[in-house]
């Protein structure tokens, strides 16, 4: 589903194993890609990226916040998780700024290197969802 916020336009663009995914535009220029992979019926995994020349400009902090709100308000999901390389301080900070908490350090498969890397696992719970939903 496409949607618009005060700042950005979100165009549905499902790729790979994402259940939900969007290309994100600012004034008709694509600034990011963000997706949500289904882990189970209650949990989605957050995935996001932007071009190198657009990093550290505040795009992802706002976009991740928009998607967390969208998922909690419209998808009735209980929890959103995010994973990032322990060396990826910027992605960790984006998740932290959006209320996600670092729950543990895990070994996570990295396809580009065909190996496991140390990653942080971040989580946020949906405070809008009723316990019996």
N, C-alpha and C positions, 0 to 999 in steps of 0.2 A: 504494500500500500504506500502510495506517495503521500507526503505531508509537508507542511511548511511551518517554520517557526518565525519569530521576529527577525532572525538573522539569516537562516539558511533554508534551502529547498532540498528535501530528501526524496530521491527518486529510487524506487524499488529496483534492485539489481541483484538477483539471487545467483550466486556462483559457488562452486565447490559444495562443501557439506554444510554451508550456512542454512539455517531454517528461514531466517530473515536477513536481508542485507540491503544496503542503500549506497548509492553514489551521492555525495553531498556537494551542493553547489552554492557558491557565493557570487551573486551577480553574474550568473550563467557560466562561471568558471568552476570546474570540478576542483575541490580543495581536499577531499578525503573520501575514503571508503570505510564503511563500518558494517559489521555483521554480527549476528547472534546465532551460534550453533546450539542445537538442543542437546543437552547432556542427559536429561530425563524430563518427565512431564512438569517438574517443578523448577528446573534449573536451566539457565541459558549461559553459554560462554561468550563473553564479549571479545570481539576482534576488531582492531582498527589500524589504519595506516594513512599516511599522507606523503606527498612528495617531499624530498629532502629540502628543497628551497622554500617550502611552506612551514617547516618545523619551527618550533619556539616562537610562534606568532599568536598563540592562544586558540587556534582553531579547535584542536582536539579536546581541550578541556570543556569547551561549550558543547561540542558535538557529542561527546561521551555522556555529558549530563542530559542532553536532549534525549538520547536513546535510552538511558536508564529510566527517565521519567516516562517515555513512550511505552516501554516494555511493562513497567509496573502499572500504568494506568490503562493500557489497552490489551495486554497479552495475558494478564492474570498470572504472571510467573511469580514464584515465591523467592527465588534467589538469582542473582547474576554473579558470575565469576569472571575473572580476568587473569591471564597468565602473562608474565613478561620476564625476559632474561634478567638476572640479578644485576647485570651491567647496564641495563636500559633504564637509567634514572628518570628520563623524561616520561616514559610510559608509566612507570610506577607513580610518579608525581601526578599525572593526569588522573589516574584512578583514585589516588588519595584525595585529591581536590574535589572529587565527586562522591566522597563519603565511603569509598570502598576501603576495607581493612585488610592488611596483609595477614593472612591466616597461617601460612606455613611456607617453607622452602621445599620445592619438589624437583625431581628429575623429570624433564619433559623432552620428548623426542623432537629434534630439529631436523626437518627434511633436507635443508640446504647442506648441512654438514653430515647428514646420516648418522647422527649420534645424539645422545642425551645431553642436555645442558641444564645447569642449575637455574631454576626460575622461582619467582615469587608467585604465590597463588593469592589473589585478592578476592574478596566476597562482599556483597551487600545484600541485605534482606529487604523484602518489600513490606514496609510498615503499613501500606494501604490494604494489604490482603488480609481477609479474615482467616482465623486459624482453621475453620472447618471448610474452607474453599478447596 
